[in-house]
Amino acid sequence: MKYECEACGYVYDPAVGDPDNGVDPGTEFADLPEDWTCPTCGLGKDQFKPAE
């Protein structure tokens, strides 16, 4: 499942991960480090919601 940042619209896709910030492809949203932040706007995981 993909998750979208409510503030900026960035979509985290587990199939892609966030390699620029050390998150390998295949990493589920729930398995992201607690200190991971949106690579676009810098807000925390609590600002994300499941994407449609």
N, C-alpha and C positions, 0 to 999 in steps of 0.2 A: 504494500500500500504506500502511496505517495503522501507526503505531508506538505502543506502550504503555509508560509509565513503570513500571518494575518496583516502584518504591517506593510510589507513590500511586495508580496506576491511570489517570492522565491519558492520553488517547489523542490523539496528533497526527494530524490528518486533512489531507493535502495539499490537498484540495479546499477546505478552510476556511482553512488557514494559521493564523497567530497574529497577527491584525491589531493586537491590543492591545500587542504587542511588536515591531511593525514588519515582520512576515512576511506577505507578500501571499498571498492564495489562489492555489493552483496551484504553490506552492513544495514540491518534493519534500523528504523528510526528509534525504537526502544533500546537498541544496543549502542546508540551514540553516547560518547562520554558526557557526563553531566555538565561539563563546562563548555561543550560545543555550542557555538553561536551561529546564527544565520550568516553565511558568507557575504551576503549583499548588504544587510543593514545592521548586523551585529547583535540583534536581540536573541534572547535565550530560547530554549526548546519549548518553554511554556507559552510562547507566542505562536506556535504552530498548531494547525488543525488538520484532520484528514482531508485530503484533496478528493474532489469528486472524480 
